[in-house]
Amino acid sequence: MKKYLSELHTKPHHHKKRFALAVSGSVTLLIFAVWAVVRFGDVPQIAKENSGPVNLAATVESSGFEQIIDGIESSWQSLTGALRDGK
C-alpha cells in the first residue's frame, strides 16, 4: 500500500479521481455504519404499569427508520408537486 500511495502521483488524472472517490465513499460508508449502529442499536424497552385500558394508537411511537421514511416521502411529494405545478 505504501508503494501504491508513493506512486499515485505518477498515475493519470482519471485514476487519481477514481481512487479519491473510492476512499471518500469508504469513509462515508464507515461513518454511516457507525451512526446507524449508535442511533438504531438495541434499545431496552421500559414497560409502564397502567391500571386502566391502554390506547395503543396513542402510545405507539414510530421508530427512527419510520421517521426517516416519512421525511423522505414528504420531501418527494413536495418535489414532485412543485415540478407538476411548474415552480
Phi and psi in degrees as GROMACS dihedral restraints (atoms count N, CA, C in turn):
[ dihedral_restraints ]
;  ai    aj    ak    al  type     phi  dphi    fc
    3     4     5     6     1   -62.1    20    10
    4     5     6     7     1   -40.1    20    10
    6     7     8     9     1   -64.9    20    10
    7     8     9    10     1   -43.1    20    10
    9    10    11    12     1   -60.5    20    10
   10    11    12    13     1   -46.1    20    10
   12    13    14    15     1   -67.1    20    10
   13    14    15    16     1   -34.7    20    10
   15    16    17    18     1   -71.3    20    10
   16    17    18    19     1   -25.5    20    10
   18    19    20    21     1   -98.8    20    10
   19    20    21    22     1     2.3    20    10
   21    22    23    24     1   -63.3    20    10
   22    23    24    25     1   -34.1    20    10
   24    25    26    27     1   -66.9    20    10
   25    26    27    28     1   -18.1    20    10
   27    28    29    30     1   -87.5    20    10
   28    29    30    31     1   -10.2    20    10
   30    31    32    33     1   -76.5    20    10
   31    32    33    34     1   160.6    20    10
   33    34    35    36     1   -63.4    20    10
   34    35    36    37     1   160.2    20    10
   36    37    38    39     1   -61.4    20    10
   37    38    39    40     1   -41.0    20    10
   39    40    41    42     1   -65.6    20    10
   40    41    42    43     1   -31.2    20    10
   42    43    44    45     1   -68.9    20    10
   43    44    45    46     1   -41.3    20    10
   45    46    47    48     1   -64.8    20    10
   46    47    48    49     1   -38.9    20    10
   48    49    50    51     1   -65.8    20    10
   49    50    51    52     1   -40.5    20    10
   51    52    53    54     1   -64.4    20    10
   52    53    54    55     1   -40.7    20    10
   54    55    56    57     1   -63.3    20    10
   55    56    57    58     1   -43.4    20    10
   57    58    59    60     1   -63.5    20    10
   58    59    60    61     1   -40.2    20    10
   60    61    62    63     1   -64.0    20    10
   61    62    63    64     1   -42.5    20    10
   63    64    65    66     1   -64.4    20    10
   64    65    66    67     1   -42.6    20    10
   66    67    68    69     1   -68.2    20    10
   67    68    69    70     1   -45.3    20    10
   69    70    71    72     1   -67.5    20    10
   70    71    72    73     1   -36.2    20    10
   72    73    74    75     1   -64.3    20    10
   73    74    75    76     1   -41.1    20    10
   75    76    77    78     1   -64.4    20    10
   76    77    78    79     1   -43.3    20    10
   78    79    80    81     1   -65.3    20    10
   79    80    81    82     1   -41.6    20    10
   81    82    83    84     1   -62.6    20    10
   82    83    84    85     1   -43.8    20    10
   84    85    86    87     1   -63.0    20    10
   85    86    87    88     1   -39.7    20    10
   87    88    89    90     1   -64.0    20    10
   88    89    90    91     1   -44.4    20    10
   90    91    92    93     1   -63.3    20    10
   91    92    93    94     1   -43.6    20    10
   93    94    95    96     1   -62.3    20    10
   94    95    96    97     1   -41.0    20    10
   96    97    98    99     1   -63.1    20    10
   97    98    99   100     1   -44.2    20    10
   99   100   101   102     1   -64.4    20    10
  100   101   102   103     1   -43.4    20    10
  102   103   104   105     1   -60.9    20    10
  103   104   105   106     1   -43.7    20    10
  105   106   107   108     1   -64.6    20    10
  106   107   108   109     1   -40.1    20    10
  108   109   110   111     1   -65.8    20    10
  109   110   111   112     1   -42.8    20    10
  111   112   113   114     1   -68.7    20    10
  112   113   114   115     1   -43.5    20    10
  114   115   116   117     1   -74.4    20    10
  115   116   117   118     1   -42.1    20    10
  117   118   119   120     1  -113.5    20    10
  118   119   120   121     1    22.1    20    10
  120   121   122   123     1   -67.0    20    10
  121   122   123   124     1  -175.1    20    10
  123   124   125   126     1   -69.7    20    10
  124   125   126   127     1   112.5    20    10
  126   127   128   129     1  -108.5    20    10
  127   128   129   130     1   122.0    20    10
  129   130   131   132     1   -67.4    20    10
  130   131   132   133     1   139.2    20    10
  132   133   134   135     1   -89.6    20    10
  133   134   135   136     1   135.8    20    10
  135   136   137   138     1  -103.4    20    10
  136   137   138   139     1   120.5    20    10
  138   139   140   141     1   -83.0    20    10
  139   140   141   142     1   134.8    20    10
  141   142   143   144     1  -102.5    20    10
  142   143   144   145     1   141.5    20    10
  144   145   146   147     1   -93.4    20    10
  145   146   147   148     1   126.0    20    10
  147   148   149   150     1  -121.2    20    10
  148   149   150   151     1   142.7    20    10
  150   151   152   153     1   -91.9    20    10
  151   152   153   154     1   -17.2    20    10
  153   154   155   156     1  -119.6    20    10
  154   155   156   157     1  -172.9    20    10
  156   157   158   159     1   -66.6    20    10
  157   158   159   160     1   151.5    20    10
  159   160   161   162     1  -110.5    20    10
  160   161   162   163     1   131.2    20    10
  162   163   164   165     1   -88.5    20    10
  163   164   165   166     1   100.1    20    10
  165   166   167   168     1   -64.9    20    10
  166   167   168   169     1   -32.3    20    10
  168   169   170   171     1   -63.8    20    10
  169   170   171   172     1   -31.8    20    10
  171   172   173   174     1   -84.0    20    10
  172   173   174   175     1   -24.3    20    10
  174   175   176   177     1   -96.4    20    10
  175   176   177   178     1   -14.4    20    10
  177   178   179   180     1   -78.5    20    10
  178   179   180   181     1   125.4    20    10
  180   181   182   183     1  -106.1    20    10
  181   182   183   184     1   146.8    20    10
  183   184   185   186     1   -78.2    20    10
  184   185   186   187     1   147.7    20    10
  186   187   188   189     1   -76.9    20    10
  187   188   189   190     1   173.6    20    10
  189   190   191   192     1   -61.8    20    10
  190   191   192   193     1   -41.3    20    10
  192   193   194   195     1   -64.2    20    10
  193   194   195   196     1   -39.1    20    10
  195   196   197   198     1   -64.7    20    10
  196   197   198   199     1   -37.5    20    10
  198   199   200   201     1   -66.3    20    10
  199   200   201   202     1   -38.5    20    10
  201   202   203   204     1   -64.8    20    10
  202   203   204   205     1   -46.5    20    10
  204   205   206   207     1   -61.7    20    10
  205   206   207   208     1   -43.3    20    10
  207   208   209   210     1   -60.0    20    10
  208   209   210   211     1   -42.1    20    10
  210   211   212   213     1   -63.9    20    10
  211   212   213   214     1   -42.1    20    10
  213   214   215   216     1   -65.4    20    10
  214   215   216   217     1   -42.5    20    10
  216   217   218   219     1   -62.3    20    10
  217   218   219   220     1   -44.8    20    10
  219   220   221   222     1   -66.9    20    10
  220   221   222   223     1   -36.9    20    10
  222   223   224   225     1   -65.5    20    10
  223   224   225   226     1   -42.6    20    10
  225   226   227   228     1   -63.0    20    10
  226   227   228   229     1   -41.9    20    10
  228   229   230   231     1   -63.6    20    10
  229   230   231   232     1   -39.2    20    10
  231   232   233   234     1   -64.9    20    10
  232   233   234   235     1   -44.0    20    10
  234   235   236   237     1   -64.2    20    10
  235   236   237   238     1   -47.9    20    10
  237   238   239   240     1   -67.9    20    10
  238   239   240   241     1   -34.5    20    10
  240   241   242   243     1   -65.6    20    10
  241   242   243   244     1   -40.2    20    10
  243   244   245   246     1   -67.8    20    10
  244   245   246   247     1   -37.1    20    10
  246   247   248   249     1   -68.6    20    10
  247   248   249   250     1   -38.0    20    10
  249   250   251   252     1   -66.9    20    10
  250   251   252   253     1   -37.7    20    10
  252   253   254   255     1   -78.7    20    10
  253   254   255   256     1   -10.4    20    10
  255   256   257   258     1    80.3    20    10
  256   257   258   259     1    23.4    20    10
